[in-house]
Amino acid sequence: QVQLVESGGGLVQAGGSLRLSCAASGRTFSSYAMGWFRQAPGKEREFVAAIRWSGGVTYYADSVKGRFTGSRDNAKNTVYLQMNSLKPEDTAVYYCAAKKDLRSWYTADYEYDYWGQGTQVTVSS
């Protein structure tokens, strides 16, 4: 069982930056592939970034590639999403997710077993 708690959301102007954190409980955090997703009002949840268990491999949605960077610190049981050059269309609730897996990274939300409660990111124009 893993519990996930996101933080770091807020209101920022277009072009600004935010760093989201996702703190995980449990002693086997390093055995989990992690993902970031987001959901804007009236839209379906969409994939943002995926981070392999070791943190050495990350994969991004085209819409955020080059602007967002995912990372993790297994010693701190925390995964991060650094978001730069934010745009109004990045406004959404951002969720982190975990899947017990040592092989790969995953972009589909149904692959993940555990979810955080989400943190709101609002980008003003």
Backbone as CSV, one residue per row, in Angstrom:
resi,resn,N_x,N_y,N_z,CA_x,CA_y,CA_z,C_x,C_y,C_z
1,GLN,0.841,-1.187,0.000,0.000,0.000,0.000,0.878,1.240,0.000
2,VAL,0.533,2.192,-0.852,1.260,3.450,-0.950,0.260,4.584,-0.844
3,GLN,0.593,5.566,-0.053,-0.207,6.785,0.010,0.596,7.932,-0.575
4,LEU,-0.065,8.731,-1.401,0.604,9.803,-2.129,-0.024,11.138,-1.771
5,VAL,0.826,12.131,-1.523,0.338,13.468,-1.184,1.081,14.487,-2.035
6,GLU,0.328,15.171,-2.913,0.914,16.203,-3.767,0.927,17.544,-3.045
7,SER,1.869,18.381,-3.441,1.933,19.760,-2.949,2.658,20.604,-3.970
8,GLY,2.595,21.912,-3.789,3.338,22.809,-4.647,2.517,23.529,-5.700
9,GLY,1.237,23.201,-5.790,0.396,23.893,-6.751,0.136,25.332,-6.332
10,GLY,-0.478,26.088,-7.228,-0.792,27.468,-6.907,-1.145,28.252,-8.144
11,LEU,-1.164,29.558,-7.979,-1.476,30.480,-9.066,-0.187,31.125,-9.548
12,VAL,0.019,31.106,-10.851,1.236,31.674,-11.425,0.882,32.333,-12.752
13,GLN,1.639,33.337,-13.113,1.420,33.991,-14.396,2.033,33.173,-15.523
14,ALA,1.495,33.361,-16.707,2.048,32.684,-17.876,3.534,33.007,-18.004
15,GLY,4.307,31.974,-18.323,5.751,32.123,-18.407,6.467,31.800,-17.109
16,GLY,5.715,31.655,-16.045,6.311,31.369,-14.755,6.582,29.891,-14.542
17,SER,7.008,29.574,-13.320,7.394,28.203,-12.989,6.766,27.774,-11.673
18,LEU,6.567,26.490,-11.564,6.149,25.863,-10.314,6.843,24.511,-10.208
19,ARG,7.039,24.076,-8.981,7.588,22.745,-8.750,6.615,21.959,-7.883
20,LEU,6.071,20.909,-8.442,5.175,20.044,-7.693,5.974,18.934,-7.030
21,SER,5.524,18.554,-5.848,6.121,17.431,-5.139,5.042,16.409,-4.846
22,CYS,5.455,15.175,-4.772,4.546,14.088,-4.414,5.292,13.208,-3.408
23,ALA,4.848,13.266,-2.169,5.475,12.488,-1.112,4.740,11.163,-0.947
24,ALA,5.491,10.091,-0.887,4.911,8.753,-0.800,5.230,8.104,0.539
25,SER,4.280,7.392,1.060,4.519,6.596,2.263,5.008,5.222,1.847
26,GLY,5.520,4.464,2.777,5.926,3.111,2.460,7.425,2.970,2.286
27,ARG,7.927,1.777,2.574,9.359,1.540,2.545,9.868,1.053,1.201
28,THR,8.960,0.797,0.260,9.385,0.245,-1.027,9.131,1.209,-2.178
29,PHE,9.201,2.488,-1.885,8.924,3.503,-2.905,9.793,3.305,-4.132
30,SER,11.034,2.894,-3.942,11.948,2.731,-5.070,11.518,1.616,-6.010
31,SER,10.545,0.807,-5.615,10.053,-0.277,-6.467,8.897,0.163,-7.360
32,TYR,8.551,1.434,-7.297,7.374,1.922,-7.999,7.736,2.817,-9.176
33,ALA,7.088,2.558,-10.296,7.098,3.520,-11.392,6.098,4.615,-11.047
34,MET,6.435,5.846,-11.360,5.597,6.979,-10.986,5.130,7.731,-12.224
35,GLY,3.990,8.356,-12.087,3.460,9.147,-13.188,2.834,10.432,-12.686
36,TRP,2.775,11.408,-13.565,2.038,12.650,-13.324,0.944,12.761,-14.384
37,PHE,-0.240,13.115,-13.940,-1.374,13.328,-14.821,-2.027,14.656,-14.450
38,ARG,-2.892,15.133,-15.316,-3.621,16.355,-15.001,-5.020,16.275,-15.583
39,GLN,-5.908,17.033,-14.963,-7.288,17.092,-15.437,-7.794,18.517,-15.347
40,ALA,-8.126,19.058,-16.499,-8.690,20.396,-16.569,-10.206,20.302,-16.486
41,PRO,-10.874,21.390,-16.079,-12.334,21.364,-15.972,-12.990,20.960,-17.282
42,GLY,-13.888,20.007,-17.214,-14.614,19.573,-18.395,-13.832,18.682,-19.337
43,LYS,-12.630,18.305,-18.940,-11.797,17.463,-19.804,-11.430,16.176,-19.094
44,GLU,-11.019,15.213,-19.875,-10.575,13.946,-19.299,-9.169,14.098,-18.725
45,ARG,-8.863,13.213,-17.804,-7.519,13.199,-17.245,-6.513,12.820,-18.340
46,GLU,-5.377,13.509,-18.373,-4.390,13.242,-19.409,-3.003,13.031,-18.803
47,PHE,-2.241,12.254,-19.509,-0.879,11.943,-19.102,0.013,13.174,-19.245
48,VAL,0.930,13.342,-18.293,1.894,14.437,-18.343,3.323,13.897,-18.410
49,ALA,3.690,13.055,-17.432,5.066,12.557,-17.370,5.094,11.222,-16.655
50,ALA,6.067,10.406,-17.018,6.261,9.114,-16.364,7.727,8.971,-15.994
51,ILE,7.985,8.387,-14.840,9.341,8.261,-14.326,9.552,6.821,-13.886
52,ARG,10.564,6.202,-14.450,10.883,4.826,-14.111,11.379,4.738,-12.667
53,TRP,11.370,3.546,-12.120,11.667,3.372,-10.696,12.997,3.993,-10.287
54,SER,13.987,3.910,-11.167,15.318,4.421,-10.847,15.434,5.916,-11.079
55,GLY,14.450,6.485,-11.761,14.507,7.903,-12.073,15.350,8.222,-13.283
56,GLY,16.021,7.219,-13.824,16.917,7.474,-14.940,16.220,7.640,-16.273
57,VAL,14.992,7.206,-16.340,14.250,7.310,-17.593,12.952,8.045,-17.321
58,THR,12.682,9.058,-18.116,11.427,9.784,-18.022,10.824,9.916,-19.407
59,TYR,9.534,10.072,-19.446,8.815,10.202,-20.712,7.751,11.266,-20.527
60,TYR,7.557,12.095,-21.558,6.672,13.235,-21.431,5.641,13.284,-22.547
61,ALA,4.503,13.868,-22.211,3.521,14.185,-23.238,4.101,15.270,-24.140
62,ASP,3.726,15.253,-25.396,4.242,16.243,-26.346,3.929,17.665,-25.899
63,SER,2.802,17.844,-25.238,2.361,19.186,-24.860,3.252,19.822,-23.797
64,VAL,4.035,19.010,-23.083,4.871,19.563,-22.019,6.361,19.321,-22.261
65,LYS,6.678,18.598,-23.302,8.071,18.249,-23.575,8.902,19.512,-23.753
66,GLY,10.040,19.553,-23.082,10.912,20.711,-23.154,10.597,21.778,-22.128
67,ARG,9.453,21.675,-21.477,9.064,22.655,-20.460,8.989,22.030,-19.072
68,PHE,8.570,20.778,-19.003,8.409,20.089,-17.725,9.521,19.050,-17.560
69,THR,9.950,18.869,-16.317,10.962,17.860,-16.010,10.540,17.057,-14.782
70,GLY,10.460,15.761,-14.953,10.133,14.882,-13.851,11.397,14.307,-13.239
71,SER,11.374,14.126,-11.937,12.514,13.517,-11.251,12.017,12.865,-9.977
72,ARG,12.893,12.129,-9.337,12.522,11.487,-8.081,13.739,11.363,-7.187
73,ASP,13.482,11.348,-5.900,14.518,11.128,-4.901,14.031,9.959,-4.052
74,ASN,14.538,8.787,-4.334,14.053,7.591,-3.636,14.421,7.607,-2.157
75,ALA,15.484,8.300,-1.828,15.861,8.395,-0.412,14.843,9.219,0.376
76,LYS,14.169,10.127,-0.309,13.165,10.976,0.336,11.742,10.526,0.034
77,ASN,11.597,9.435,-0.705,10.263,8.953,-1.075,9.442,10.050,-1.756
78,THR,10.067,10.781,-2.633,9.408,11.928,-3.248,9.686,11.970,-4.744
79,VAL,8.659,12.320,-5.491,8.795,12.552,-6.917,8.417,14.002,-7.186
80,TYR,9.052,14.587,-8.183,8.884,16.009,-8.475,8.463,16.219,-9.920
81,LEU,7.833,17.346,-10.144,7.537,17.808,-11.499,7.877,19.299,-11.560
82,GLN,8.981,19.601,-12.198,9.369,20.992,-12.400,8.689,21.493,-13.662
83,MET,7.911,22.552,-13.521,7.146,23.080,-14.645,7.617,24.496,-14.951
84,ASN,8.179,24.679,-16.117,8.668,25.975,-16.560,7.865,26.464,-17.760
85,SER,7.995,27.733,-18.040,7.307,28.334,-19.191,5.830,27.945,-19.221
86,LEU,5.196,28.104,-18.092,3.806,27.670,-17.968,2.885,28.489,-18.866
87,LYS,1.857,27.816,-19.355,0.874,28.415,-20.241,-0.506,28.308,-19.604
88,PRO,-1.439,29.181,-19.992,-2.797,29.064,-19.443,-3.404,27.681,-19.658
89,GLU,-3.067,27.046,-20.745,-3.610,25.711,-21.024,-3.033,24.625,-20.118
90,ASP,-2.050,24.973,-19.301,-1.540,24.020,-18.305,-2.396,24.009,-17.040
91,THR,-3.356,24.911,-16.967,-4.236,24.969,-15.804,-5.008,23.673,-15.647
92,ALA,-4.891,23.073,-14.475,-5.532,21.775,-14.221,-5.246,21.362,-12.789
93,VAL,-5.915,20.317,-12.361,-5.519,19.620,-11.138,-4.496,18.565,-11.536
94,TYR,-3.370,18.585,-10.860,-2.283,17.663,-11.170,-2.246,16.546,-10.127
95,TYR,-2.127,15.328,-10.628,-2.107,14.144,-9.786,-0.827,13.350,-9.996
96,CYS,-0.308,12.798,-8.915,0.749,11.813,-9.085,0.148,10.428,-8.870
97,ALA,0.797,9.437,-9.459,0.300,8.074,-9.411,1.475,7.113,-9.310
98,ALA,1.203,5.923,-8.754,2.263,4.940,-8.537,1.824,3.559,-8.996
99,LYS,2.787,2.849,-9.562,2.557,1.459,-9.978,3.780,0.651,-9.556
100,LYS,3.539,-0.440,-8.851,4.662,-1.270,-8.410,5.239,-1.976,-9.631
101,ASP,6.421,-1.532,-10.045,7.000,-2.045,-11.287,8.454,-1.611,-11.396
102,LEU,9.306,-2.535,-11.795,10.728,-2.240,-11.951,11.176,-2.305,-13.413
103,ARG,10.224,-2.457,-14.312,10.607,-2.702,-15.703,10.533,-1.482,-16.593
104,SER,9.530,-0.624,-16.360,9.286,0.390,-17.391,8.600,1.615,-16.793
105,TRP,8.070,2.429,-17.696,7.250,3.580,-17.321,5.930,3.459,-18.079
106,TYR,4.927,4.165,-17.630,3.586,3.941,-18.161,2.877,5.263,-18.386
107,THR,2.138,5.340,-19.494,1.438,6.577,-19.840,-0.073,6.488,-19.667
108,ALA,-0.600,5.300,-19.482,-2.051,5.121,-19.351,-2.450,5.153,-17.886
109,ASP,-3.489,5.923,-17.577,-3.856,6.055,-16.164,-4.334,4.732,-15.564
110,TYR,-4.901,3.856,-16.375,-5.405,2.598,-15.822,-4.276,1.660,-15.387
111,GLU,-3.062,1.982,-15.795,-1.921,1.155,-15.390,-1.548,1.374,-13.922
112,TYR,-1.913,2.513,-13.382,-1.461,2.885,-12.054,-2.404,2.385,-10.975
113,ASP,-1.822,2.041,-9.841,-2.582,1.449,-8.745,-2.942,2.442,-7.647
114,TYR,-2.135,3.467,-7.479,-2.333,4.402,-6.376,-2.294,5.830,-6.899
115,TRP,-3.136,6.678,-6.297,-3.257,8.065,-6.731,-3.260,9.004,-5.536
116,GLY,-2.700,10.192,-5.758,-2.813,11.241,-4.768,-4.123,11.989,-4.918
117,GLN,-4.318,12.971,-4.053,-5.579,13.714,-4.048,-5.585,14.864,-5.048
118,GLY,-4.420,15.213,-5.549,-4.320,16.257,-6.554,-3.963,17.605,-5.962
119,THR,-3.342,18.438,-6.779,-3.018,19.810,-6.397,-3.346,20.722,-7.574
120,GLN,-3.987,21.847,-7.277,-4.459,22.755,-8.331,-3.321,23.635,-8.837
121,VAL,-3.202,23.701,-10.138,-2.277,24.624,-10.793,-3.111,25.540,-11.681
122,THR,-2.980,26.837,-11.468,-3.706,27.817,-12.261,-2.714,28.783,-12.873
123,VAL,-2.755,28.905,-14.193,-1.849,29.786,-14.914,-2.671,30.909,-15.530
124,SER,-2.391,32.120,-15.114,-3.137,33.271,-15.633,-2.411,33.864,-16.840
125,SER,-3.215,34.412,-17.728,-2.627,34.995,-18.951,-2.275,36.461,-18.758
